[in-house]
C-alpha cells in the first residue's frame, strides 16, 4: 500500500467515523446541557477541518485538524469523567449506602451513561493525529501531491 493510498483510506475512515458518531449523538439527543454539546461541536469542526485539509492541504488546514484532534483527546477524557460522574450520582440516588469501591464498580458497570462511549472521541482524535503525521508535507506548508 502506498502512502497516498494509506492517507486516503485513513481520511475516509475518519470522515465515516465522524459522521457516524455525530449522527448517533444527534439521534440520542446528546444536547441536553453544555457539556453534551462539546462532542457534537468537535465532531462537526473535525469534519469541516478534514474536508478543508483534503481540498487545500496546507499548513493552516493541517494545524486546524491537529488542534481539533487534540480537542478530541481532551473531550474524550472529559467525557469519560462526566459519564462516570453521572453514573455514580445515579447509583447514589438509588442506593445511598454505596461508597468506595462498591460505588466505583457500580458506576463503571452501569449501562447509562455508557462509561467508555467517549473513548470513541479518543480513537478518532488519535486517528486524526496519525493522518496528519503521515501527511507531513501539509504540516510544512507544502502542497502534497497525490502522486507520492
KOLVOVEX-888315 format. One line per field, with one value per residue: chain; residue in three letters; x, y, z of N, C-alpha, C in turn. Coordinates in steps of 0.1 Angstrom, whole numbers, plus 5000, padded with zeros to 4 digits. Each point is the difference from the previous one (the first is absolute). Example, Ala and Ser with C-alpha at 12.3 -4.5 7.8 and 13.67 -1.06 7.14 Angstrom:
<pts>
marvo <- A A
vexlo <- ala ser
npx <- 5132 4996
npy <- 4943 5011
npz <- 5078 4993
capx <- 4991 5009
capy <- 5012 5011
capz <- 5000 5000
cpx <- 5009 4992
cpy <- 5012 5011
cpz <- 5000 5008
</pts>
This chain:
<pts>
marvo <- A A A A A A A A A A A A A A A A A A A A A A A A A A A A A A A A A A A A A A A A A A A A A A A A A A A A A A A A A A A A A A A A A A A A A A A A A A A A A A A A A A A A A A A A A A A A A A A A A A A A A A A A A A A A A A A A A A A A A A A A A A A A A A A A A A A A A A A A A A A A A A A A A A A A
vexlo <- unk unk unk unk unk unk unk unk unk unk unk unk unk unk unk unk unk unk unk unk unk unk unk unk unk unk unk unk unk unk unk unk unk unk unk unk unk unk unk unk unk unk unk unk unk unk unk unk unk unk unk unk unk unk unk unk unk unk unk unk unk unk unk unk unk unk unk unk unk unk unk unk unk unk unk unk unk unk unk unk unk unk unk unk unk unk unk unk unk unk unk unk unk unk unk unk unk unk unk unk unk unk unk unk unk unk unk unk unk unk unk unk unk unk unk unk unk unk unk unk unk unk unk unk unk unk unk unk unk unk unk unk unk unk unk unk unk unk unk unk unk unk unk unk unk unk unk unk
npx <- 5009 4997 5008 4999 5001 5010 5005 4997 5004 5011 5000 4997 5009 5008 4997 5000 5011 5004 4997 5005 5011 5001 4997 5008 5008 4998 5001 5011 4999 5013 4990 4999 5013 5007 5002 4988 5000 5009 4996 4987 5005 5008 4990 4991 5007 5001 4987 4997 5007 4995 4988 5002 5005 4990 4993 5005 5008 4999 5009 4993 4996 5013 5003 4990 5003 5013 4996 4992 5009 5007 4991 5001 5013 5000 4992 5008 5011 4997 4997 5011 5006 4994 5002 5013 5002 4994 5008 5011 4997 4997 5011 5006 4993 5003 5013 4996 4999 5000 5012 5011 5006 4991 5001 5014 4999 4991 5008 5011 4992 4997 4987 4995 5007 5002 5007 5002 4987 5004 5004 4988 4998 5005 4993 4989 5002 5002 4989 4994 5005 4996 4988 5000 5004 4992 4996 5013 4998 4989 5007 5009 4987 5005 4997 4991 5009 4990 5011 5002
npy <- 4988 5010 5010 5003 4987 4999 5011 4996 4988 5005 5009 4990 4993 5011 5003 4987 4999 5011 4996 4988 5005 5010 4991 4992 5009 5004 4987 5000 5011 4999 5008 4993 5000 5011 4992 4997 5013 4999 4988 5005 5011 4992 4991 5010 5006 4988 4998 5012 4997 4988 5005 5010 4991 4993 5011 5005 4990 5009 5008 5010 4993 4997 5012 5003 4991 5004 5013 4997 4993 5010 5008 4991 5000 5013 5001 4990 5006 5012 4994 4993 5011 5007 4990 4999 5013 5000 4989 5006 5012 4994 4993 5011 5005 4989 5003 5009 4987 5001 4995 5007 4988 4999 5012 4999 4987 5005 5011 4992 4992 5012 4998 5009 5010 4995 4994 4990 5004 5009 4987 5001 5010 4992 4990 5008 5005 4988 4995 5011 4998 4987 5004 5009 4991 4992 5013 4998 4999 4996 4993 4997 5000 4988 5002 4991 4996 4996 5005 5003
npz <- 5000 4991 5002 4987 4997 5009 4995 4988 5002 5006 4990 4992 5006 5001 4987 4997 5007 4995 4988 5002 5006 4991 4991 5006 5002 4988 4995 5008 4993 4996 5003 5011 5000 5005 5010 4998 4999 5009 5001 5001 5006 5008 5000 5001 5009 5005 4997 5004 5011 5001 4998 5008 5008 4997 5001 5011 4997 5010 5004 4995 4989 4998 5003 4992 4991 5001 5000 4990 4995 5004 4994 4990 5002 5001 4990 4995 5005 4997 4988 5001 5004 4991 4991 5005 5000 4988 4996 5006 4994 4989 5001 5004 4990 4993 5005 5009 5003 4987 4999 4999 5001 5009 5004 5000 5005 5008 5001 5001 5007 5003 4995 5009 4997 4988 5010 4992 4998 5009 5002 4993 5008 5010 4995 4998 5012 5005 4994 5004 5012 4998 4996 5009 5009 4994 5002 5002 4987 5004 5009 4990 4996 4997 4987 5004 4991 4993 4994 5012
capx <- 4991 5008 4997 4988 4988 4998 4994 4986 4992 4999 4991 4987 4996 4997 4988 4989 4999 4994 4985 4993 4999 4991 4986 4996 4998 4988 4988 4998 4997 5011 5001 4992 5007 5012 5010 4996 5003 5015 5004 4993 5007 5013 4998 4997 5012 5009 4996 5003 5015 5005 4996 5009 5014 5000 4999 5012 5010 5011 5003 4988 4990 5006 5000 4986 4997 5008 4995 4987 5003 5004 4987 4993 5006 4995 4985 4997 5004 4989 4987 5001 4998 4986 4992 5001 4993 4986 4996 5002 4989 4988 5001 4998 4986 4993 5005 5008 5010 5012 5012 5012 5001 4987 4995 5007 4996 4986 5000 5007 4992 4987 4998 4998 5006 5011 5012 5011 4996 5008 5012 5000 5007 5014 5004 5000 5011 5013 5001 5002 5014 5008 4998 5008 5014 5004 4998 5009 5001 4989 5004 5011 4995 5001 4989 5003 4995 4994 5008 5010
capy <- 5012 5012 5011 5007 4991 4999 5013 5001 4990 5005 5011 4994 4994 5011 5007 4991 5000 5013 5000 4990 5004 5012 4995 4993 5010 5007 4991 4998 5013 5003 5014 5005 5011 5005 4990 4990 5007 4999 4990 5003 5011 4995 4991 5009 5007 4990 4997 5011 5002 4989 5003 5011 4995 4992 5009 5009 4995 5009 5000 5005 4989 4989 5005 4999 4986 4995 5006 4994 4986 5001 5002 4987 4993 5007 4998 4986 4998 5007 4993 4989 5005 5004 4988 4993 5009 4998 4987 4999 5008 4992 4988 5005 5003 4988 4992 5009 4994 4997 5008 4994 4991 4995 5011 5001 4989 5001 5010 4995 4990 5006 5001 5013 5002 4990 5006 5001 5006 5011 4995 5001 5013 4998 4992 5008 5010 4994 4998 5012 5004 4992 5005 5012 4996 4993 5009 5011 5012 5010 5007 5009 5010 4996 4993 4986 4994 4987 4990 4994
capz <- 5000 5000 5010 4995 5003 5014 5004 4995 5008 5014 4999 4998 5013 5009 4996 5004 5015 5004 4996 5008 5014 5001 4998 5012 5011 4997 5002 5015 5006 5009 5000 5011 5008 4993 4999 4989 4987 4997 4990 4987 4994 4996 4988 4988 4997 4994 4987 4991 4999 4992 4986 4996 4998 4988 4988 5000 5010 5003 5015 5008 5001 5009 5014 5004 5003 5012 5012 5003 5005 5014 5006 5001 5011 5013 5001 5003 5014 5007 4999 5009 5014 5002 5000 5013 5010 4999 5005 5014 5007 4998 5009 5014 5001 5001 5011 5007 5009 4992 5002 4997 4989 4996 4991 4988 4991 4996 4990 4988 4994 4996 4986 4996 4987 4998 5005 4990 4987 4995 4995 4986 4997 5001 4989 4988 5002 4997 4985 4994 5001 4992 4986 4998 5001 4988 4989 5005 4992 5004 5012 4997 4992 4986 4994 4999 4988 5001 4992 5009
cpx <- 5009 4996 4987 4987 4997 4994 4986 4991 4998 4990 4986 4995 4997 4987 4988 4998 4994 4985 4992 4998 4991 4986 4995 4997 4987 4987 4998 4996 5010 5003 4992 5007 5012 5011 4997 5002 5014 5003 4993 5007 5013 4999 4997 5013 5011 4997 5004 5015 5006 4996 5009 5014 5000 4999 5012 5010 5011 5002 4988 4990 5005 5000 4986 4997 5007 4994 4986 5002 5005 4988 4992 5006 4996 4986 4997 5003 4989 4987 5000 4998 4985 4991 5001 4993 4985 4995 5001 4988 4987 5000 4998 4985 4992 5004 5010 5011 5012 5011 5013 5000 4986 4993 5007 4996 4986 4999 5006 4992 4986 4999 4998 5005 5012 5014 5010 4996 5008 5014 5001 5006 5015 5005 5001 5011 5014 5001 5002 5015 5010 4999 5009 5015 5005 4998 5009 5001 4990 5004 5010 4995 5002 4988 5004 4994 4995 5008 5010 4996
cpy <- 5012 5009 5007 4992 5000 5013 5001 4991 5006 5012 4995 4994 5011 5006 4992 4999 5013 5001 4991 5004 5012 4996 4993 5010 5008 4992 4997 5013 5003 5015 5006 5011 5003 4989 4990 5006 4998 4990 5003 5011 4995 4992 5008 5007 4991 4997 5011 5003 4989 5003 5012 4995 4991 5008 5009 4996 5009 5001 5005 4989 4989 5004 5000 4986 4995 5006 4994 4986 5000 5003 4988 4992 5005 4997 4986 4997 5006 4993 4987 5004 5004 4988 4993 5008 4998 4987 4999 5007 4992 4988 5005 5004 4988 4991 5009 4993 4996 5010 4993 4991 4995 5011 5000 4989 5001 5011 4996 4990 5005 5000 5014 5010 4990 5007 5002 5005 5012 4996 5000 5013 4999 4993 5009 5011 4994 4997 5013 5005 4991 5004 5012 4996 4993 5008 5012 5012 5010 5008 5011 5011 4997 4993 4985 4994 4987 4989 4993 4986
cpz <- 5000 5011 4996 5003 5014 5005 4996 5009 5014 5000 4999 5014 5010 4997 5003 5015 5005 4997 5008 5015 5001 4998 5012 5012 4997 5002 5015 5007 5010 5000 5011 5009 4992 4998 4989 4986 4996 4989 4987 4993 4995 4987 4988 4996 4994 4986 4990 4998 4991 4985 4995 4997 4988 4987 4999 5010 5002 5015 5008 5002 5009 5014 5006 5004 5013 5012 5004 5005 5014 5009 5002 5012 5013 5002 5003 5015 5009 5000 5008 5014 5002 5000 5014 5011 4999 5005 5015 5008 4999 5010 5014 5003 5003 5012 5008 5008 4992 5003 4996 4987 4995 4991 4987 4990 4996 4989 4987 4992 4996 4985 4994 5010 4998 5002 4988 4987 4996 4996 4985 4995 5001 4988 4987 5001 4996 4985 4993 5001 4992 4985 4998 5000 4987 4987 5003 4991 5003 5013 4997 4990 4985 4995 4999 4988 5002 4992 5009 5003
</pts>
